[in-house]
Amino acid sequence: MQNLSTSILKQFDFSWDGLKDYLLITAGGLLQAVALRLFLVPANLVGGGISGLAQIINHYTGWPIGLMVFLGNIPLFMLGWRYLGGVRFAIRTAFAIVIFSILADSLVFFLPQDGLTSDIVLNALFGGVISGIGFGLVYLGKGTSGGSDILALILNYRLGVSLSQSYMITDALIMFMAGLSFSWEHALYALVMLYISGIAAEAVTQGSNVVRTALIITSQPEAVTRHILEEMKRGVTMIPARGAYTGQERTVLYCVVNKSEVTQIKALVREIDPRAFMVIGHAHEALGEGFQSNSHP
C-alpha cells in the first residue's frame, strides 16, 4: 500500500515542468468558466458534452452547473484513465475538472448574469474563442477538461480525427437537446461556437510553430544550397532522385523555413535558377536546431 501511495504521489510531478502544467490547466479552467458565465449561459448557447448537458438541466431545475459537471464527469474520467495515459493523465484531468467546476459556480457571484452583450453572434464568437483557448491551455498542461473532451481526444489520438471534427461528433446529441430546450436557432449558433472553439484549441496547442517546407528541384543544387546556408542560415537536405519521365538523375533539396522566410527563399532560388521547380508546403511543427526545442511539451 505504501509503495502504491508513493507511486501515485510521484505522478503529481512537483518539478518546474509539472508546476507549469498545473498553472496552464488552472488558466485554462478559468477561461472556460469565464466563457461559460459571460457568453454561453446568458445567450442560452450550450457548450458541448457534460457542461452543455449541465446547462440544459440548469435551465429547467436551477441546479448548480459546476456541481453537475463534477458528478457527470466521474464515469468519463474513468474511461479517460483507461485509454489516455493512466495515473498522470487522470490526476491532471481530475484537477482540471475540479478547477472548472469550482470556478463555474463561483464566478456567478462576480460576473454580470446578463453577460456583456445580448448579440448572439458576438456571444458565439467570443464564447467560442475564449473557451477554445481555455481548452488548448488545458491540453498543453497534458490534461483535458473532462466530459466530451475525453471522447474527442480518444478519437483524435486513436483514429486521427481532428479536434474540431471530434467535438462536432461527440456533441451532436447535446446540440439536438439544446434545440429542443431553447430553440433551433440557438442550437445552430452553438454549433458555430463549438467549431470556433475547436479551431482555437488547435491554434493554441500548435501555437505559432506552423512552418513551411520547401522541395526544390534545380539544375544547380550546390549553388542553391550554398546561398540558403549562407544567406538564410537554414539547413538543407540533399536527396538523390530520378525523373520518372526523363530518367535523368536529379538532386531534390529539402528545406524548412518560417512563414516570413518563404518570399526570401523563392526569390533566392529564382535568382540562381529561374527554371527551378519548387513546392512550398505546410508543416504543423518543427523540432530541432533553429526551431522549437525537442524538450518543449
Secondary structure, DSSP 8 states (H G I E B T S, - for coil): -HHHHHHHHHTT--SHHHHHHHHHHHHHHHHHHHHIIIIITTTT---SHHHHHHHHHHHHH---HHHHHHHHHHHHHHHHHHHTTHHHHHHHHHHHHHHHHHHHHHGGGTS-TT-S-S-HHHHHHHHHHHHHHHHHHHHHTT---STHHHHHHHHHHHH---HHHHHHHHTHHHHHHHHHHT-HHHHHHHHHHHHHHHHHHHHHHHTT--EEEEEEE-S-HHHHHHHIIIII----EEEEEE-TTT--EEEEEEEEE-GGGHHHHHHHHHHH-TT-EEEEEEES--BSTTSB-TT--
